[in-house]
Amino acid sequence: MHIEVCDGGPAAAQGGWAASCTRGEHGRGLQIIDRLTVARGDRAELGHAVHWADVAIAA
């Protein structure tokens, strides 16, 4: 299955939520995605970013 999510791209500044976290409390998202998907990536399009992932599904 192919999944795509679009967003406005990188934030201009890191949010306050990240500043209040310890190093171990954030930044694990891509590690989780790597374990759940067979491929992932992103691309820039005019005005936004597209993040995609391919997930293996049982037939």
C-alpha positions in Angstrom: 0.0 0.0 0.0 1.3 3.5 -0.9 0.6 6.3 1.6 1.3 10.0 1.0 1.0 13.0 3.4 1.4 16.6 2.4 2.4 19.4 4.8 3.8 22.9 4.6 7.3 21.7 4.9 9.8 22.4 7.7 8.8 24.8 10.4 10.5 28.1 10.6 11.4 27.5 14.2 11.3 24.5 16.5 8.1 24.5 18.6 8.1 24.9 22.4 6.9 21.3 22.8 10.3 20.1 21.6 12.3 22.5 23.7 10.6 21.1 26.8 11.4 17.4 26.0 14.5 15.5 26.9 16.6 14.1 24.0 15.0 10.7 24.4 11.4 12.0 24.2 11.3 13.0 20.5 13.0 12.3 17.2 11.9 8.6 17.0 9.4 9.0 14.3 11.6 8.0 11.4 12.9 5.0 13.3 9.3 3.8 13.8 8.4 4.4 10.1 11.5 2.5 9.0 10.4 -0.6 11.0 6.8 -0.5 9.7 7.5 0.2 6.0 9.3 -1.3 3.1 10.3 2.1 1.6 9.8 5.7 2.5 10.9 9.1 1.2 9.9 12.7 0.6 9.8 15.3 -2.1 9.4 19.0 -2.3 6.5 20.3 -4.4 5.6 23.9 -5.0 4.5 25.3 -1.6 4.6 22.0 0.3 6.4 18.8 1.1 5.1 15.3 0.4 6.1 12.4 2.6 5.4 8.9 1.4 5.7 5.3 2.6 5.1 1.9 1.1 3.6 -0.6 3.5 3.6 -4.4 2.8 0.1 -5.9 3.3 -0.9 -9.5 3.4 -2.9 -10.8 0.5 
